[in-house]
């Protein structure tokens, strides 16, 4: 991975490059910040730059033997740890899934936990870094480097590390053998053990700036105006979110129409339309999509409240959502915002608990009638 292939993050890049030039590479660094901002990409580019045999002023050369191996993720001094799913009770290690990991990262280092989990055939387990992995980490890093000056261990999502595993690597994390570099990439640093955080130097990665987001979305997804501006605004510096928005455009439009339908019927107190809407929701969607709709509805309620209080710079809606909300937003105010969100959240929980969907949605719509009049 080259620094030039990481979208935006110029200040972070310069910070990392300067640490190499000035010989002050911290042995354990924690890349943290919002999702979809390129933390894994930065960690990879940083490691490649450190080990490059002919590094330039602002990037690795990309053609030396070390860079070639880094870009294929096959360098013998580059090691990875990441969450995995064990099948049955068999012992499993990250190395067992290295082919899938290389394929996904090589395709694009901008992905999240859910996308990584989708590569596993088993739907059992929640995905974690098991205690057995600590033995592998200690063993690999106790050996001498094969080709480069540094041995690099990239731990992706350390917050999903088994607590026993985390405690076992504390000593090597604090006092590694010479020329060992830990790069931890987290999506939620608050879930990390304080003992892990205290042993690392934080690298704060902010949201991708708007200009870089426009270039990234345009190049990666071939999106043109006016959709490009909508995606960039709603994603708010999160490239993973941008991809999700683009891939779910058709579904979101369906959700939008269903949202408009129930809100209009509830406001006008049209019980027959409400009954028909509840039947559509119950019969036309599986439970996963019903939950997704309720999450979408909650987002729309929040966006309309923000529009109502005239904070439009904080709105992240598409042009068609915005057009509807100009008229609808006055009905979402400080008197009913919490009630609306609470009822939508309650309906979501009931759907997840397999309560009969038709009853859930009909009951929700009846409550909307009362709340929209406040």
Secondary structure, 3 states (H helix, E strand, C coil): CCHHHCCCCHHHHHHHHHHHHCCCCCCEEEEEECCCCCHHHHHHHHHHHHHCCCCCCCCCCCCCHHHHHHHCCCCCCEEEECCECCCCCCCCCHHHHHHHHHHHHHHCCCCCHHHHHCCCCCCCCCCEECCHHHHHHHHHHHCCCCCCCCEEEEEECHHHECHHHHHHCHHHHHCCCCCEEEEEECCCHHHCCHHHHCCCEEEEECCCCHHHHHHHHHHHHCCCCCHHHHHHHHHCCCHHHHHHHHHCHHHHHHHHHHHHHHHHHHHHCCHHHHHHHHHHHHHHCCHHHHHHHHHHHHHHHHHHHHHHCCCHHHCCCCHHHHHHHHHHHHHCCCCCHHHHHHHHHHHHHHHHCCCCHHHHHHHHHHHHHHHCCC
